[in-house]
């Protein structure tokens, strides 16, 4: 089943028209979510994609922070071990 939706603003001047093909089960699930949220299927798809992009950015930030802390922990451990050896 095909569905047209706009990514970003629903203002046609600020949007890119895209066509996707969804499995029937996915379309039905999105349709049910859209009804529950009081919006169109197109609006629900945009909302879900926006959440995905937002979550991806937040996860990337969290991973970078974790990686930085991990690097700092290793440097502290190496410094501690080096001082014990002396």
Buried (B, 14 or more C-beta within 10 A) or exposed (E): EEBEBBBEEEEEEEBEEEEEEBEEEEBEEBBEBBEEEEBBBBBBBBBEEEEEEEEEEEEEEEEEEEEEEEEEEEEEEEEEEEEEEE
